[in-house]
Amino acid sequence: MHDLVLAVTGASGSRYAVRLLNVLLDAGHRVHLTISPAAVQVMRCEVGIEIDLSNFQPEAFLGSDASRESTAASPKGAPQESPIDNIVYHHFQDFRAGIASGSFLTGGMVICPCSMGTLACIANGMSSNLIQRAADVHLKERRKLIVVPRETPLGSVQLDNMKRLADTGAVVLPAMPGFYHSPTSIDDLVDFVVGRICDQLGVDHQLHRRWGTPSE
Ligand SMILES: Cc1cc2nc3c(=O)[nH]c(=O)nc-3n(C[C@H](O)[C@H](O)[C@H](O)COP(=O)(O)O)c2cc1C
C-alpha cells in the first residue's frame, strides 16, 4: 500500500476527483485527501454534493460516484466496497498534517482538478494552504506531483506557470479526454483522464481501452 495525496481545488471537473478517489481506494491505497473551499462550491454546482470541510464525511464525497462499478485491478463486473477507512482527511489549513513535511513519505500527489490559482501559487513557490505546501514538498523532495489543470482558453500567464511547473519536474496532465477509445458516455471521458492519472502514479487499472490493444 502506498500513501498517496489527492488535493481537490476549485476548477471545473469535480467528477474526475470523485472517480479518482474511488479508483485509488479500490486499488488498495491510503489516500490523504484535502479540499479547497472553492472546490466545495464547484462540487455543489457540478455533482450536487455538500462538503463540510470542518466536519468531513467521506460517504458524501464518494457517494456521488455510487452508480459506477468498482474499478482498478478488479475484473469488470466484480464490484468491491470502497475502503473508506483508507481516506485520511486533512483540513486545507492544517499545516500540522504529515503531508506538509518532506519527512512524511508518500508515493506521489495529484491535484485534481487544479485551478489556475493553485497552479500559479505552486509555480511561484507561494504556499498559503496545505494543498500548496504539500505540492511544494513533493517538488522539493523530487517526488511525483501531477497537476490536472482545467481552463480554456489559456492565457500566457497560465501557460508560463504550466511550463514552470513542468520544468521543475511536475507532470502537467490537463483534463483533456481523448476520443480515440470511442467514448459513449461522460463516464467514459472521465475514466480516460483518471486512467491517465493512474498511469502516472503507477496504479494498475482497466478504466479504458489502450491504443494498440484489441477492442472487445
Ligand atoms: C463553478 C465554478 C467553476 C470554476 N471553474 C474553474 C476552472 O475550470 N478553472 C479555474 O482555474 N478556476 C475555476 N473556477 C474559479 C476558482 O474556483 C477560483 O479561482 C478559486 O479562487 C480557486 O481557488 P483554489 O485554487 O483554492 O481552489 C471556478 C469556480 C466556480 C464556482
The ligand as an ORCA input file, in Angstrom:
! r2SCAN-3c Opt
* xyz 0 1
  C     -18.496     26.592    -10.773
  C     -17.088     27.098    -10.813
  C     -16.255     26.655    -11.813
  C     -14.929     27.103    -11.882
  N     -14.126     26.607    -12.869
  C     -12.827     26.951    -12.884
  C     -11.951     26.326    -13.838
  O     -12.337     25.500    -14.654
  N     -10.641     26.649    -13.771
  C     -10.138     27.533    -12.848
  O      -8.932     27.753    -12.833
  N     -10.964     28.164    -11.960
  C     -12.286     27.879    -11.943
  N     -13.119     28.455    -11.029
  C     -12.591     29.543    -10.178
  C     -11.800     29.023     -8.971
  O     -12.641     28.246     -8.148
  C     -11.232     30.225     -8.190
  O     -10.212     30.838     -8.964
  C     -10.699     29.859     -6.831
  O     -10.103     31.014     -6.241
  C      -9.676     28.762     -6.855
  O      -9.263     28.521     -5.532
  P      -8.450     27.214     -5.115
  O      -7.302     27.107     -6.062
  O      -8.001     27.479     -3.728
  O      -9.368     26.075     -5.182
  C     -14.438     28.036    -10.934
  C     -15.299     28.467     -9.919
  C     -16.599     28.009     -9.855
  C     -17.504     28.484     -8.741
*
